[in-house]
Amino acid sequence: MARSSVTCLDGEVLRIQDLGPTFRRITFGGPGMADFGIAGPALDMRLKLVIPPAGVGEDERFDLPGLVDRATEPGMSWYKEWLQVPEAERGAMRTYTVRAWRDAERELDVDLVLHTDADGHSGPAAAWAQHAAVGDRLHILGPHREFTGDTGGIEFEPGSSRDLLLAGDETAVPAIVSILGSLPPEATGCALLEVPRAEDVQPVTAPAGLDVRWLVRGDATVGSRLEDAVHEVVRTREAAGEDWGHGAATSGTAQDAELEEIDIDTTILWEVPHRLTAAAHASGPAAEGEADDARRFYAWIAGEAGVVKALRRYLVREVGVDRRQVAFMGYWRIGKAEG
């Protein structure tokens, strides 16, 4: 039987580190991580954490590894069966980014955002992270080390582009910091990271020619600093006479009409170049004979879906950036729990 791209592992908490008031790093390891593996840089690799239900002991947890191993169809065919189990028995599944993977040590770092709502309540993952202790275990769904195909979960695909714009709120910070540490030294551009408080600013490794800007939100609206900063980057580029790479459109082209609206309250906003429809690909005025991976400019934008939607509209409709040059990803939605 062909090896599945995904495996369900039993991760043990080895270390806990607070990176600021908003971020808590959990390092997982132990014998249960033996089958985990990433073929190359983690970049913005996504995985799933299964938060155990309250009051259920580790030996009483739902056997998700067994369910995944028994799956007879590729992909997440086991997921529908898992959803049929009451949440009080199966727990809650949440998506996170691999902050770092150390293959020799078999150690995985995941930076969790400690979000709370207006009443001080946290979601299941944040609540688990706040009370996690060394030795705790939970199930992790991620790529199997023996799988040789495309495991999915990575959306950062700049091709040959070296002129980059990375932008995101605190939920995208782990991915952006991971990406920055993997870029070639000749990469240029700007990384914009919005965080709630000044104490959330972290040291980063990035190419010398790439400007890293931390945007402290304070009491401002989520994403407001990020939107302002993206607009400032656009104004600066245009004042300097810089274009948006091969294939960039100009405002008022047919691309305007092709940018369909997305209802972010009912649909996940997840528009990345390799998943664009044929019509969307055709709407961009690529230079004659130019391959998609030969564009000079590439942008990666993630965070609260309403903010990402506004930036999508601004960059594509108003600025004229080709959709094939940008990944737009709504990581979360204000007032809506991930499910």
N, C-alpha and C positions, 0 to 999 in steps of 0.2 A: 504493500500500500504506500502511496506517495506520502512523503512527509508534509504535514500541515505547516503553513507559514507561522501559525500562532500556537503558543503553548501557554498553559496556565501553571504558574509557579507558586511556591510557598515561600514568600519573602520574610526574612527575619530582620527586625530592626536592630542594627548594629550600633548606630550613633544618631544623635539628634543635635542639630545646631540651629540656633536662632540667628538669622541673617539680618534681623531688624524686626520692628513690630508687625510687619505684614507677612514675612516669609519665614518658614521653618523648613530646614533641610532634613529629610529623613534618608539615612543610608541603609539600604537593604543588602543582605547577603545571606550566608548560611548554605547548607547542603541543597536546599530547595531551589537555589538559583543556578544550579549546574547546567541546565539546558538553555538558559538565556544567552542571547548573543546578538551583536550588531556587526554587520560586515564592514562598515566604514564609520566615518564620523556620525555622531548622534544627530547633529543639526537640530531640527525641530521634531524629531521622532516622538510620536504619541504612543502611550500605552494606557492600559486600564488598571485601576486599583479597585478591588472589591472590598468595600468597607463592611466588616462583619456587623451583624445586627446586635443591638444591646442585649446583654443578658445571655448570649449564646457563647459557650466555651469553645476554645479552639478545636477540641476533639469532637464537637457537635456541629461544626460548620457544615453547610451544604457542600456536597462533593462536586464542586465546579471542575476541578482537574479531570475527574472521571468523565463528566459530561462532555468536556471538550475533546478528550481522547476518543470517546465513542462516536463523535461526529463522523458521519459517512460522506458528507458533502463538503466541498471546499468553502472557505470563507467563514462566516459566523452563523452557520446553520444551527448551531447549538443555542443561539441567543434567544430564539422564540421559545424554546422549551424552558430556558432559564427564567424568562419573564413570566411564565405560568406559575412559578413557585411564589408564594406570598413573600413580600419583601422582609417581613419579620423573620423569615427562615433563611432566605438567600442573601440578604444584605443589599447594599446599594453600590452600583458601579459608576465610577467617575473617571474622566479622562485627564491625564496629566502628560507633561513633557519629560523626556529623559534629560536631566541636567548634565549628568556625566555617567559614563560606564567605564569601569576599569576591568578589562577582561582578565588580566593576570590574577587580580585579587577576587574576581567574581563579585564586584561591588557596584551597586546602582544607587546614584543620588537622584532624589526627586524633591524639588522645591515646591512646597504646598503653600498656597495663599490662604491666610487666615481671615477670610471674609466673614463679616457679620452684617445682619440687616439692621434696620433702624431700631429694632427692639433688642438688639444684642444677640440674636439667635444666629447660629452657624449651620451650614449644611452638614451632611454626615461626614464628608471627608475632612473639612476644617475642624469639626468637633473631635473626630478621631485623632487628628494631628495634634490638637491642643493637649490631649491627654495621653498621647503615645508614650511608651516607655521602652527602653532597651530590652530586647527579648520578645516583644510582641510580634505576632505573625499575621500576615494577611495574604490573600491571593492576588497575584499580579498576572495580567494577560499581556504578553509581549512576544517579540520575534524569537523563534527557535533557532539556536545556533547552527543546526545542521541543515536548515533550509537554504537552498542556493538561489532561489528566485527572488522576485520583488516582494518583500514583506509588507509594503505599504507603510503608511504612518509618517512618511516624510514628504512635505510639500515644498520645501525650499529647493527650487531647481532653477538657478540663475543662468544655466548654460555657460556661455563664454562671457557673460556680462561681468564687468568689474566695477561699474558705476551703480551703486546700490542705495536704496532707501529702505530701511527697516524701521517699522513703527508699531508700537503696541503699548497697552496698559500693563498693570502688574501681572495679569494672567499670562501675558506673552513674554514677560521679562526672562524667565528661564530659557525659553527657546531662543530669544534674541541673543542672550549672553552666550549660549552654546554655539550659535551660528557664528558670532563674532570671533570666537576662539578657533574656528575652523577655516576662516577665510585666508586666501593667499595674500602675501604681503603687498601685492600691487593693487589690491582692492581699494576703492575710494567711495566717497558718498557720505551718508549720514545715518546714524541710528538714533531714534527718538524713543525714550523709555519713560512713560508716565507712571509715577508711584505715589501712594497716598502721603508719605511723610519723608522728610529729609533723611531720617535714620534708615530708610529702605535702600538708599543708594549703595551700590556694591562696586568693588573693584572689578574691572574687566580687562581682558586681553583682546586687543583689536589692532588691525593694521594701522600704521602711522598716518596714512592718508585718509582714514575714515573717522569722521567727527562723531563722537559719542556724547549725546546730550540727555541728561537726566532731568525730567520735568516733574517737580514736586507739586502735587495737586492741592494739598491742604484742604480747605473747605470748598473748593471749586467743584463744579459738576464733573462727574466721571467723563473722561475723554476730552474735556474742553481745552486743556493745555496741549493735548496731543493734536487736536484739530488745528489749533492756532499755529503750532510748530510746523506742521505739514504745509500750511499755507505760506508760512515764512520761507520755508525751503523752496517752494515753487517761485515765490517772488524773487528770491536771491538768484536762482538759476536763470530766470527769464531776464533779470537785469544784467546778468553777465553774458547773455546771449547764448546760453547753453541749451541744447535741444534735449529731447527725451529718447534719443537713440533711433536706430532704423525702425521704421514702421509706425512712428508716433503720428497720431492723427492731429487734425486741427479742429477747433470748436466749430460746430455747424456742419460736420460731415455726416455721412450716413451712419457713422458709429453712434451718434446721439440716439437715433431712432431704434437701434438694435439693443440698447441697454435696457433690458426688461427690469421692471420693478420686482422686488422681493419682499414678501410679507414676513418680516423677521419674528413675528409673534407666533407664526404657525410653521415656519420653514427655517432650517438652518442656513445661514448665509455662508456658503463655502464655494467660492469661485476661484479656482486655480487654473493656470494655463493648460495643463495637460488634460483637464476635464471639461474644457469649454466645448460647447456644441459646435457643430459644423458651421451653423449660421453665425455664431459669434466669431469663429475664426475668420470667416469670409468678410466680416464687417471691418476688419482692420486693414489699413492700406500698407501692406508689407512692401518693402523695396523689391524690385524685380529680381528673382533668383535668390532671395535671401531665405535662409533657414531660420526656423523659430529660435534655435539656440545660438544664433549669431548676433542677437541684439545687444547693444551696448549697455542699455539701462534696464534695471530690474528692481521691482519693489515687492516687499513682503510686509503685509499689514494685517494685524490680528488684535483681537480684544473684544470689548463690548459690542454686540451686533449693531446697535443703533449708530454708534460712532463709526464702525467699519462701513456701514451702508452709506453714511454721509460722505466719508472719504472716497468711497467708490464712485459716487455720483460726481463729486468734485473733480477727481483726477481724470476720470474717463470723459465726462460730458463737458466740463468747463476747461480743463487744462488740455485734454486731448491725448492723454497717454493711452497707448494701445493696450487693450485688455490682455493680450498675450504676453505682456511684460509685467503683470502684477498678480500676486496671490492675495485675495481678500478672504479673511476667515473670521467668522463670528464665534469666538471662543465661548462667550456666555451672553446672557441677556438679563438686563436689570429686571428684577421681580419675577424671574422664571428659573426654577431649579432644573439642573441638567437631569435627564432621565434616560 
